[in-house]
Amino acid sequence: MKRAEILEAARVCVCGERERDYGAPEDSFALIGRLWTAYLGTPVTPKDVAMMMALLKMARIKVGDKADSFIDLAGYAACAGEIAGKNSE
């Protein structure tokens, strides 16, 4: 898969089907962060959630080069970047 194809597939997932299915990523990551915070006993932000999910994808890539892992990694990075941008405004 070419890099443009990976980025486009990530865009379609993050800005299309997954957002329709699960809602805005920042809302989903905020909920996940609250659940992880309760479990871990330490604050977990929506940006932390996106980065931890990116690390999960990196672990999967370490054991297998499936295209969807690279697509998801790009999507999580894009979500984290957007969340970080909103937080700095």
C-alpha positions in Angstrom: 0.0 0.0 0.0 1.3 3.5 -0.9 1.5 6.2 1.9 -1.3 8.2 0.2 -3.5 5.2 0.2 -2.8 4.5 3.9 -3.5 8.2 4.8 -6.7 8.2 2.7 -7.9 5.0 4.3 -7.2 6.4 7.7 -9.1 9.6 6.8 -12.1 7.5 5.7 -12.1 5.6 8.9 -11.6 8.5 11.3 -13.8 11.0 9.5 -16.4 8.6 8.1 -17.5 5.2 9.0 -16.1 4.9 12.5 -17.3 8.4 13.5 -20.8 7.4 12.3 -20.6 4.1 14.2 -18.9 5.3 17.5 -19.2 9.1 17.6 -16.5 11.7 17.6 -13.1 10.3 18.5 -12.5 12.9 21.2 -15.7 11.9 22.9 -15.0 8.2 22.7 -11.4 8.8 23.9 -12.7 11.0 26.8 -14.9 8.1 28.0 -12.1 5.6 27.6 -9.8 7.9 29.5 -12.3 8.2 32.4 -12.6 4.4 32.5 -8.8 3.9 32.4 -8.4 6.6 35.0 -10.8 4.7 37.4 -9.0 1.4 36.7 -5.4 2.8 36.9 -6.0 5.4 39.6 -4.1 8.0 37.6 -5.4 10.6 35.1 -5.6 9.5 31.5 -6.5 12.2 29.0 -8.2 11.7 25.6 -4.8 12.4 23.9 -3.2 9.7 26.2 -5.8 7.3 25.0 -5.0 8.0 21.3 -1.3 7.6 21.9 -1.8 4.4 23.9 -3.9 3.0 21.1 -1.1 4.0 18.7 1.3 2.0 20.8 -1.0 -1.0 20.7 -0.9 -0.7 16.9 2.9 -0.5 16.9 3.0 -3.7 19.0 0.8 -5.4 16.4 3.0 -4.1 13.6 6.0 -5.6 15.4 4.5 -9.1 15.0 2.8 -8.7 11.6 2.6 -6.1 8.8 -1.1 -6.0 8.2 -2.2 -2.9 6.3 -5.1 -2.1 8.7 -2.6 -1.7 11.6 -0.7 1.0 9.7 -4.0 2.6 8.7 -5.2 2.6 12.3 -1.8 4.0 13.5 -2.2 6.9 11.2 -5.7 7.5 12.3 -4.8 7.5 16.0 -1.9 9.9 15.3 -4.3 12.2 13.5 -6.8 12.1 16.3 -4.1 12.8 18.9 -2.9 15.7 16.8 -6.3 17.2 16.6 -7.0 16.8 20.3 -3.6 18.4 21.1 -4.4 21.3 18.8 -7.8 21.9 20.5 -6.1 21.7 23.9 -3.6 24.4 23.0 -6.2 26.8 21.7 
